[in-house]
């Protein structure tokens, strides 16, 4: 399905409306009481009934609006399309926060062009909604990033020694030692670290200037598809190790000079 001249705006409207519908559902289910449906990668990596119900709703709404597009969701996997576009969806990013009633979880919806692989795709539009606060973060490729109607810009001219940095840790306990080595090295050099438990919101925090930077290893495509576009359109460099595109190995988001500093420090820790 070819895009109309105002196609990016149309895609963003679909992403936003769909996120709002899913956000209303998940917020209602949170108020009713959360049910753990299963665990995933480890016993502490949970999926709730609301995750599955919300993704089913999102998949249905997107199929109605864009039947020729593909779909990649955290809970239900991938379905191919014929348009060359794929919707990359995390129905609840920050499920453990959702389970415990902490107000830092989000609905993340992005549409990308090309194979649904972060190292090669081109993100076109994305929306991250925090249902607890009703904050709506959006971006389109080349169109900038916004919180509601307010344009977002990352913090610039911040050195590592003054940087507030967000991060996250893996559910696989065996991998946390290496992550803690990096966190320890950064804590010795930066203003402080924050860990709120939603990578999509972490990236939006960079875009809005609430963080100076964010980094994490082990992210899946749905964790950052929308948030990375929002951060990038707000002026962040979104990179991986050695300046490559961000991927599962490493994703850093910050103003370019700060991203370089963080990348160099992580590389030095890894090469010890």
C-alpha positions as CSV (number, residue, x, y, z in Angstrom):
1,X,0.0,0.0,0.0
2,X,1.7,3.2,-1.2
3,X,1.9,6.2,1.1
4,X,0.0,9.4,0.2
5,X,1.9,12.7,0.2
6,X,0.9,13.2,3.8
7,X,1.5,9.5,4.6
8,X,3.8,10.0,7.6
9,X,1.2,12.1,9.3
10,X,-1.4,9.5,8.6
11,X,0.8,6.7,10.0
12,X,1.5,8.7,13.1
13,X,-2.3,9.3,13.6
14,X,-2.9,5.6,13.4
15,X,0.0,4.9,15.8
16,X,-1.3,7.5,18.3
17,X,-5.0,6.5,18.1
18,X,-4.1,2.8,18.5
19,X,-1.8,3.5,21.4
20,X,-4.5,5.5,23.2
21,X,-7.0,2.7,22.7
22,X,-4.5,0.2,24.1
23,X,-3.6,2.5,26.9
24,X,-7.2,2.9,28.0
25,X,-7.5,-0.9,28.0
26,X,-4.3,-1.6,30.0
27,X,-5.1,1.2,32.5
28,X,-8.5,-0.3,33.1
29,X,-7.1,-3.8,33.6
30,X,-4.5,-2.4,36.0
31,X,-7.3,-0.9,38.1
32,X,-9.2,-4.2,38.0
33,X,-6.1,-6.2,39.2
34,X,-3.2,-7.7,37.2
35,X,-3.1,-11.4,36.4
36,X,0.3,-13.0,35.6
37,X,-0.4,-15.2,32.6
38,X,3.1,-16.7,32.1
39,X,6.8,-16.2,32.3
40,X,9.1,-15.7,29.3
41,X,12.9,-15.7,29.2
42,X,13.3,-16.4,33.0
43,X,11.0,-16.8,36.0
44,X,11.2,-13.1,36.8
45,X,10.4,-12.0,33.2
46,X,6.6,-12.0,33.4
47,X,3.8,-11.5,30.9
48,X,0.3,-10.5,32.1
49,X,-3.1,-11.2,30.6
50,X,-3.3,-7.5,29.8
51,X,-0.1,-7.7,27.7
52,X,-1.7,-10.3,25.5
53,X,-5.1,-8.6,25.4
54,X,-3.6,-5.3,24.5
55,X,-1.5,-6.7,21.8
56,X,-4.5,-8.5,20.3
57,X,-6.4,-5.2,20.3
58,X,-3.4,-3.3,18.7
59,X,-3.0,-6.0,16.0
60,X,-6.7,-5.9,15.2
61,X,-6.8,-2.1,14.9
62,X,-3.7,-1.9,12.8
63,X,-5.0,-4.7,10.5
64,X,-8.2,-2.8,10.0
65,X,-6.4,0.5,9.2
66,X,-3.4,-1.0,7.2
67,X,-4.3,-4.5,6.1
68,X,-1.2,-4.9,3.8
69,X,1.4,-4.0,6.4
70,X,3.4,-6.5,8.5
71,X,3.3,-6.8,12.2
72,X,6.0,-7.6,14.9
73,X,4.8,-7.8,18.5
74,X,6.4,-8.8,21.7
75,X,3.7,-11.2,22.6
76,X,2.4,-12.6,19.3
77,X,5.4,-12.5,17.1
78,X,5.6,-11.6,13.4
79,X,3.2,-11.6,10.5
80,X,4.5,-10.6,7.0
81,X,2.9,-8.0,4.8
82,X,3.1,-6.8,1.2
83,X,3.5,-3.1,1.6
84,X,7.1,-3.0,2.8
85,X,6.0,-1.5,6.1
86,X,5.9,-3.3,9.5
87,X,4.3,-2.2,12.8
88,X,6.6,-2.9,15.7
89,X,4.7,-3.1,19.0
90,X,5.3,-3.5,22.7
91,X,1.8,-3.5,24.3
92,X,3.2,-2.9,27.8
93,X,6.8,-1.8,28.0
94,X,7.7,-2.1,31.7
95,X,5.5,-5.1,32.6
96,X,7.1,-5.5,36.0
97,X,6.3,-1.9,36.9
98,X,2.7,-2.6,35.6
99,X,2.5,-5.7,37.8
100,X,3.6,-3.8,41.0
101,X,1.5,-0.6,40.3
102,X,4.5,1.6,39.5
103,X,3.5,4.4,37.1
104,X,6.4,3.9,34.7
105,X,5.1,1.7,31.9
106,X,4.1,2.5,28.4
107,X,2.5,1.4,25.1
108,X,5.0,1.6,22.3
109,X,4.0,1.5,18.6
110,X,6.2,2.3,15.6
111,X,6.0,1.7,11.9
112,X,9.2,0.9,10.0
113,X,10.2,0.5,6.4
114,X,12.2,-2.5,5.3
115,X,12.9,-5.7,7.1
116,X,11.9,-5.4,10.8
117,X,15.5,-5.4,11.9
118,X,16.9,-2.4,13.8
119,X,20.2,-2.4,12.0
120,X,18.6,-2.0,8.6
121,X,15.1,-0.6,9.0
122,X,14.0,3.0,8.5
123,X,11.6,4.1,11.3
124,X,8.8,6.3,9.8
125,X,6.5,7.1,12.7
126,X,6.2,6.2,16.4
127,X,4.2,6.9,19.5
128,X,5.0,6.1,23.2
129,X,2.1,6.6,25.6
130,X,2.4,6.5,29.4
131,X,-1.2,5.7,30.4
132,X,-0.5,6.5,34.0
133,X,0.4,10.1,33.2
134,X,-1.4,10.4,29.9
135,X,1.8,11.8,28.3
136,X,2.0,11.1,24.6
137,X,5.4,11.2,22.9
138,X,5.4,11.1,19.1
139,X,7.8,11.5,16.1
140,X,7.9,11.1,12.4
141,X,11.0,10.7,10.2
142,X,12.3,14.2,9.5
143,X,9.3,15.8,11.3
144,X,10.7,16.2,14.8
145,X,9.6,14.8,18.1
146,X,6.9,16.1,20.5
147,X,5.4,15.6,23.9
148,X,1.8,16.5,23.2
149,X,2.2,19.6,21.1
150,X,5.5,20.7,22.6
151,X,8.6,20.1,20.5
152,X,11.4,18.1,22.1
153,X,15.1,18.7,22.1
154,X,17.8,16.7,23.9
155,X,20.2,18.3,26.4
156,X,23.4,19.4,24.6
157,X,26.8,20.5,25.8
158,X,26.6,18.1,28.8
159,X,29.8,16.3,29.7
160,X,29.9,12.8,31.2
161,X,30.8,14.2,34.6
162,X,27.5,16.2,34.7
163,X,25.3,13.6,32.9
164,X,22.2,12.0,34.4
165,X,22.0,8.6,32.6
166,X,19.2,6.1,32.4
167,X,19.8,2.4,32.0
168,X,18.3,-1.1,32.5
169,X,19.3,-4.6,33.4
170,X,18.6,-8.0,31.9
171,X,16.1,-10.5,33.3
172,X,18.8,-13.2,32.8
173,X,20.7,-13.0,36.1
174,X,23.8,-14.5,34.7
175,X,24.4,-11.5,32.4
176,X,24.0,-8.9,35.1
177,X,27.6,-9.1,36.3
178,X,28.9,-7.6,33.1
179,X,26.2,-5.0,33.1
180,X,27.0,-4.0,36.7
181,X,30.7,-3.6,35.7
182,X,29.6,-1.0,33.2
183,X,27.2,0.7,35.5
184,X,29.9,0.9,38.2
185,X,32.3,2.5,35.8
186,X,29.8,5.0,34.7
187,X,28.7,5.8,38.3
188,X,32.3,6.7,39.1
189,X,32.3,9.3,36.2
190,X,28.7,10.7,35.8
191,X,26.3,12.7,37.9
192,X,24.1,9.7,38.6
193,X,22.2,6.7,37.1
194,X,18.5,6.1,36.9
195,X,16.7,2.8,36.3
196,X,12.9,3.2,35.8
197,X,12.1,-0.1,34.0
198,X,10.7,1.0,30.6
199,X,13.2,1.4,27.8
200,X,10.6,3.2,25.7
201,X,10.1,5.8,28.4
202,X,13.9,6.0,29.0
203,X,14.4,7.0,25.4
204,X,11.6,9.6,25.7
205,X,13.3,10.9,28.8
206,X,16.4,11.6,26.7
207,X,14.3,13.3,24.0
208,X,12.6,15.5,26.6
209,X,15.7,16.4,28.5
210,X,14.7,14.5,31.7
211,X,17.8,12.4,31.1
212,X,21.0,13.5,29.4
213,X,21.6,10.0,28.1
214,X,20.4,6.4,28.1
215,X,22.2,3.1,27.4
216,X,21.2,-0.6,27.6
217,X,22.2,-4.0,26.3
218,X,19.8,-6.8,25.5
219,X,17.0,-4.7,24.0
220,X,14.5,-6.3,21.5
221,X,13.3,-4.4,18.5
222,X,9.9,-3.6,20.1
223,X,11.6,-2.2,23.1
224,X,13.1,0.8,21.3
225,X,11.5,1.1,17.8
226,X,9.3,4.1,18.7
227,X,11.5,5.5,21.5
228,X,14.7,5.5,19.4
229,X,12.9,7.5,16.6
230,X,11.6,10.0,19.2
231,X,15.0,10.4,20.7
232,X,16.7,10.7,17.3
233,X,14.2,13.3,16.0
234,X,14.8,15.3,19.2
235,X,18.5,15.5,18.3
236,X,20.0,12.4,19.9
237,X,22.6,10.2,18.4
238,X,21.1,6.7,18.7
239,X,24.1,4.3,18.3
240,X,25.6,1.0,19.2
241,X,29.1,-0.1,19.9
242,X,31.7,1.8,17.9
243,X,29.2,4.1,16.4
244,X,27.3,1.4,14.6
245,X,23.5,1.4,14.6
246,X,22.0,0.5,18.0
247,X,21.1,-3.1,18.3
248,X,20.6,-5.9,20.9
249,X,24.3,-5.8,21.8
250,X,24.1,-2.1,22.8
251,X,22.0,1.0,22.3
252,X,23.0,4.5,23.4
253,X,21.0,7.6,23.1
254,X,22.4,11.0,23.9
255,X,23.7,14.2,22.2
256,X,26.4,13.1,19.9
257,X,29.5,14.2,21.9
258,X,28.1,12.6,25.1
259,X,27.1,9.4,23.2
260,X,30.7,9.1,22.1
261,X,32.0,9.5,25.7
262,X,29.7,6.8,26.9
263,X,30.5,4.5,24.0
264,X,34.2,4.8,24.7
265,X,33.8,4.1,28.4
266,X,31.7,1.0,27.7
267,X,34.2,-0.2,25.2
268,X,37.0,0.2,27.7
269,X,35.2,-1.8,30.3
270,X,34.3,-4.6,27.9
271,X,37.9,-4.8,26.7
272,X,39.5,-5.2,30.2
